[in-house]
């Protein structure tokens, strides 16, 4: 491990990036316990200071994909590859938007964990639990949910145990590590389409290259609200869908409903009221987010047409039916 530390930890002016193979071997030493805790902390600190290169991230990805239990399905869902550390400054609208878009006829997959640094925020699968669903404990249940409801969520412990085992150390470290970037793009459902959000524009190209590295062809990425897949409610959002740029304008959306911190319980009630067609204040933003998911999946590249599909899903009751089915199957487990 010392040889890798000498390269990445030589200071701001003298550091060198690792090759993909070196990054692979360094991460292997960490997950196999061959690097001491002091060496691991030093490596994470050095990578945080210099920022992991794309080639290094590819090496880390290569290693963890070797240890990944892939979820075998004939479906090619849209993988929602968002930050595992959740939100702490805005309302999660994604749980409602997932089932609105599923009701419009698309398939979606998600994955994550909780209490992840550095934000330690609330995740959307925790909101789903407050709405009455359960987080699946078996891969077979994840597959059944995907096939029967249009959405399947896999907790990190189910498909990436080695990576999940690093979480206690990452929590002790307390800061972001390269795992925050890499774990989004493990592609555990082996799909060919992904949507992800970034907080900093330079990461748009980085995530695009990493998505291509794991076999994804249809890539939707944009600077988004807290790094999720919700657009900004108070100004336009530029969505990059492969080589195409789509401008999303949040018409009729009041930012004060979303740019605020709420409890998981209140957030769950908001999303549930949207799916039941009982809400007016938050529904336009849920429709807009669902429209982006529909475009990312590939039903249409036209935002107005995507909105019509989302509205029909919600008004017809299909969105709520999908969610009720999701709760039913997850509770059976």
N, C-alpha and C positions, 0 to 999 in steps of 0.2 A: 504493500500500500504506500510505502514511503516514496517510491519512484513516481507514483501518480500525484502525491501531495507536492513533490518538488516542482512539478510542472504547473499545476493549477494554483498553488499557493505561494508563488515566487514574488508576489507583489503586483501592483497595478500596471507597472511598466514592463515587467519581465515575465508575467504569466504566459502560459501557452495552453491552448485548448487540447484536450485529449483527442485521439483518433476514435472512431466508432468502436474499434476492437478494444482499445484501452478503457473506454467508458464502460463497455460491457464487462470487462474483467474487474474493474474497480467496484462496480455495483454488485458483482457476484461475490466479491470478498466481503462486502457489507452484509448481504443477506445470508451468507453462510457463516457469519460470525468470525471470519478470519481477520477482519479489521477490528482493532480495539475500539472501544467507545470514544476514546479521545481522538483517534484517527478518523472515525466516522464524523464526529462533530467538526473536526478541522476541515474535512473534505466538503461537507455541506456548507460550511461558512465560506470557504474559498469559491465554491461554485455560486454561492449567492452574491458574492462581491463582484465576480467577473461575468456572471450570467452564463448559463449552460448554452453551448452552441447547438445548432441543429444536428450536427453529426454526433455530438455527445448524447443528445436526447434520443437519437435513433439507436445508439448503443444501449442506453438504459431500457428503451422500449423492446429491443430485440431480446434482452435477457428476460424481462418480465413476461413477454409473450410466450417464452418457452415454458414458463411455469403457470400460464393461464389455462384454466379449464373453460374452453369455449362452449358457448351455448348453441347446440346444434339445432338449427331450424331451417326449413325450406324457404321461410319468409326472409325478405330483405328489408328490415325496418329502418326507419330514420333514427340514427343513434343520437340521442341528446347528450352531447359530451360537454357538460358544464362543470364549473368549479365545485369540488367536493366540500369546500369550506363554507358554503352557504351564503346567506344574506344577513346583514345586520342594520341596513338603512332603508329598506324598501319592502313593499308587500310582494309576496310570491303570488303571481297570477298563473304561473305555469301549470299547477295541478288542474285548474279548470280548463286551460287551453289544450292540454293533452287530450282530454276526453271530448272536447269540441272537435278537434281535428280528427280523432279516431272515429267519431260519429260521421265525419265527412268521407270516411273510407280509407284512411291511411293507417299504417302500422308504425309504432314508435317503440324504441327501447331506451332504457335509462340505467345508470349505474352510479354508485356512490357509497359514502360512509358518513359518519357523523363525528362531531367534536374534532374537526380537522383544522390544524393551524394554517395560516396565521389568524384568520378571521374568527374561527370557532363559531360560525353563524348557524342559523336555522336552515336546514335543507328542505327541498320540496318533498322528499319522501317522508319527512317528519310531519309535514303539513297533511299529506295523504292519510297518515295515521290519525291525525286529529279529525279528519273527515269521516272516519269509520273503516278505513282499509287497514290491512296488516302488511308489513314488509315480509315478502316470501322468505322462507328458511330453506327451501329446496329448489334446485334448478328445474326440476320437473314442473313445479308450480309456476315458476317464471315463464316457462314455455307455454303452459296451458293458458296463463293470463294473456300472453301475447297473441296466441291463436284465437282465443274466445272473445277478448275485449278490445284488441288492437294495441294494447300497451303492456310491456313487461319490464319490471324493474329488478335488477340484480344487485344485491349488496356486495361490496367488495370482498367480504369474507367468503362468498360462495365461489368466486371465479379466480381470485388472485390472493391466495392465502399468504404467500411469501411477502407480497407488498402490504397486505393488511397487518402482518406481524410487525412491520416497521412503525406502525402508528404510535405506539407508546413512546418510542424514541423521538419521533417527529413532534409529538406533543411536548416532550421534555425540552427539545430544541426550541420550540415555540415560534419559529419564523417559517416563512415559505421555503421550501426546498424545490429542487427540480422535479420531485415527484408530483407536485401540484400541477405542473404542466403536462408531464408525461402520462399520468394515470388517466387523464381524460380520454386519451387516444389509444388505449389498449384494444379497443374494438372487440369486446368480448362476444358480440353476437355475429362477428365475421360478416358484417353488412357492407354495402357499397355506397352508402350515403350517410352523411353526418351533418349536424348543425352544432356550432359552438360560438360562444361569445368571448370577447376580450375586453380588458380594461385599458390596454395600451395599443394603439394602432400598429406598431412594429410587429406585434405578435400575430397579426393577420397572416402575414407571409410564413411565419414560423409554423403556425398550426396547419396551414395549407400543405406545406412540405411534409409534415409529420403524418397528416391524414393520407397523403399519397403513399407514404412509406408503408402504411399498414393496409394498403389495397383499396382505399376508398376513392371512388370516382366522382361522385356528386358531393361537392363541398360547399357548405354555406357557413360563412363566418362574418362577424361584424362587431364593431365596438358597441357594447350593449350596457344595459342597466346592471351594475354590479357583476359583470362578467357572466351573466346568465344568457338566456335566449329571448328575453323580453326587450323590445325596443325602448328608446327613451320616451317617456310620456310628455315631455316638455319641449322637445325639439326634434328635428328630422333625424332619421337613422339611415345610414348607407349600408345596405346589405350586399355582400359580395357572394354571388352564387356562381361558382366557377369563374368564367371570364366576364360575367355580366354584373353590372351594378344596378341595384334597385333602390330607389329612394322611398322610404316609409315616412309618411307624415301623420302625426297623431291627432287627427281631427276630432274635435268634440270630447277630448280626454282632459280631465282636470288633474293636474300633477299632484295637488294636495291630497288626493285619495291614495296615491301610490308612493310618493317620496316621504315615507314616514315609517317608523319602526312600530310593529304591532306584535302582540303575543301570538304564539302558534295557534292557540285556541281561536282567537279572533280571525286570524288568517284562514283557518279552516272553515269557519262560518261564512266568510266572504266567498270563498271558492264554491262552497256547497250551495249558497244562495244563487250564485251565477248559474250553475248547472240545473237548478230547479226553476230557472226563469223568474226568480223573485227579486233580482237585483237590477238596478238601473245605473248606479254610479260607477261600478267596476266593470260591467259587461263590455263596453266598447273596447277597453284595453285587452280583455281576454279574447275578444274576437280578432283584434289586430295581431296579437301574438299567435293565435291559432292559424291565422292566414299565412304568417311567415313559415310556420311548421308545414302547412299544406304545400307551399311553394318549394320548400327545401326537400320535401319528399318527392316532388315531381309531378303532381297532378296538374299543375299549371304554373306558368311563370308570370301570370298577370295578377297583381295584388287585388284589383277590384273583383275579379272572378273568384279568387281565393276567399275574399270576405263574404261573398254570396254563399259559397259552400259552407263556411263556418257558421253563418247566420242560420242557414237552413238546418244544419246539424243541431243547433241549440234550440231553435223554435219548434222543430219537429219532436223533440224529446229524445232523439237518438243519443245525444251527448250524455244525458243523465242516465239513460238505460245502460250505456257502456260502463259508466262509473258504478252503478248498482251491481252489475255483473262482476266487476272487478272486486268490489267489496265481498260479494258472496263467495267467490272462488278463493280469495285470500283468507277469508275467515274459516273456510272448510279445512284448510291445512292445519 
